[in-house]
Amino acid sequence: MTPERLVPAVPTATYRLQLQPDFPFAAASAAVPYLASLGVSHLHLSPVLEAVPGSQHGYDVVDHARVRGELGGEEGLGALSRTAREHGLGLVVDIVPNHMAMAPRHNHALWEVLREGPDSPYARWFDIDWEAQGGQVLLPVLGGPVGEEIDRLRVEDGVLRYHDHVFPLREGTGDLPLPELLDAQWYRPVWWRLARTELNYRRFFSISELIGVRVEDPEVFEATHATVLRLLHEGLVDGLRVDHPDGLADPGAYLQRLHEATGGRWTVVEKILADHEPLPASWPVAGTTGYDALRHIDGLFADPAGAGELLGQYRRFAAPQTDRGGEWAATARRAAYKVVTHELVTEVERLTRAAHRLCDGSPDPALRDRAPWALRTALQELLVRLEVYRPYTVGDAASVVTEKAAAEARLAFAVPDEAGAVDVVRGLVLGRYGDGPDHAEFRIRFAQTASALRAKSVEDTAFYRYVPLLSANEVGGDPGSPAVSPEYFHAYCARLQRDWPTTGVVVTTHDTKRSADVRAALAVLTECPRQWARVLAETTRSGTGGPDAQLAWAAWQTVFGLGPADPARVQGALLKHVREAGLFTSWTEQEPPYEEAVAAFVAAGPCGPPGEQVMAFRAALEPHIRANVLGTALLHLTVPGVPDVYQGTEAEFRALVDPDNRRPARFPAPDPGDKGALTAAALRLRGRRPDVFGDTATYVPLAAEGPAAAHCLAFSRSGEVVTAVTRLSLRLADAGGWRDTGLALPPGRWADVLSPKRVFSGTARVAELFTRLPVALLERVGDAADG
């Protein structure tokens, strides 16, 4: 049997590696023997195509035709693939269809567009509004207004230079005086602050350094996917992760084209699902990258009553305003208003112009006489009320842009007659006024703007303002309802097995704001909210209260979750925290006095002597943190779907928001401990018994009985494997422990995978099941009658 045949078409488990110049293909190759010994079936690589030089993540692609030279090029990728296959491993790669880097000196396609304008053969690649800004692409790169910076712009060697920026010159313009030369280009360098209101190209969220790509165009799709598809067909790569499909014009059509081009290779999409939102059934993918699973797994370890009490303690400590961190829904709504009227102004203006053109040119009198300001207001009011990322089709738009939202939006108009603009905009979104090209473009741009707004307002703003329980503030999470009941969890897993049995499952990624182990520690605070409040009261009595109380609460939770660590890591994460929150400082309007006060507080408080009290409190809770850490790890590896293990997380891994969580991994993982042994055992079991966990497997909840039954969550996979974990272990200890609680196992004899000499059958005493660890992984080894 050749090594290639050992690589399954559908992964049993993947291992995510963050490639970067300090961790290239060669470093990944060196780690292969260790990673293969863990039991994964595939390596999951961050983007491998040519990116901006020095990029630490690779999502800023500049050339789809080349494998990134800084990582070792195609030769290095080929060597990694061969090494992986020699050890029975395949490769899954991350692809970025939505955007490229706005870096003309490195991005040849963009360079040609800036040089030749809309007549360039590459012009169709980029989502540029050539009708705006006099037909010039705005480049927000100047440090101030052009009048203040013009002396720093110079023509040398046939190009225009500004500091490190280099731009092409339109043919025949090189000898013009500088002001005339600037006016003659197909682009216009402008003050970076104009990006908020004047930009005329689609971005990735509000990041002006990333320009939207029109992969809906078949020629653009072919050009930007040719290399990846060749790598697939040549056998170097086996599967794909699709980054941010919500930014695309038509995600469903794109995924169908991709599915056909790959021959149906295993593919997952980075789709963030709101609670109760299904993944579109028509998408020909294996499922999501797994943030929905993260929310459900995390939620099991949050105590619902305690989370409510912790919220009350937070409100007493920080006294936040209702819509600035005091109440989740109000905070998210206010953040959405901020983003839609500031960071995404240019996107809303383009939508407004599109809506106004449709109204002015419509034969339907119902659309006439709609002022741009009224259409803009209606758009803003409907956008901020979306509870999911975006609609995908006309058919599902009504369930996204609801009549309830429209009724609320109408209240924003002082004159009721003018509120008719809301019905006009909603009708355009729902396809009620025609289905021509302009109507379709409006619906597409509405959906794209909606997804950018949701990401920026929820993940990147509200999550940093509403902070009673930081572990709930995770991608795909619902901070307003952090706890998940066992019944809800089992129902979710059953749906996953039925509808998306080979979807991705994650608990830590390169984008999580805190690693799973940090979140597991923080979840314990829902079991002891009063004790936590007392510790903070004692700790802050010495005057280390911080520049504002919300930040202080978040800072103390940060060090509790992280544990002893380099203070610079905490400082970096909290500086990002306050800038993302945007309450007292921000990335674009920085307030040095406030930021200096934050740094001083962190150094003197959470990272200073007072922090020792918090560390002592954490140490006292260590058994319960351990229970959450191991429970999270085991669920991650045994629920329906394909688990993706983030680099280094097979052992204890405590990390904060990027770039902290993207530091180069060390292999083998140092001191893997119980978590490492559990992870390896579960991964190897999945590799040995793929049928038990795959698309034909089953998922059956198992109910414990006895006084502590609520603290044991268990299920069977295909009648061959049993997972059992402890939840809310601090509450369990306070209530007297397991006592005579039992877990009725399915028929057969069951061996502990980590300690095979321990065998159970019938009804196992939970206390005995969890003698060594607060979790158990059992494999059926025979019939009950076997001796």
Summary of the structure (lengths in Angstrom):
residues: 787
radius of gyration: 27.3
end to end distance: 36.1
largest distance: 94.6
contacts: 2760
relative contact order: 0.09
helix: 48%
strand: 15%
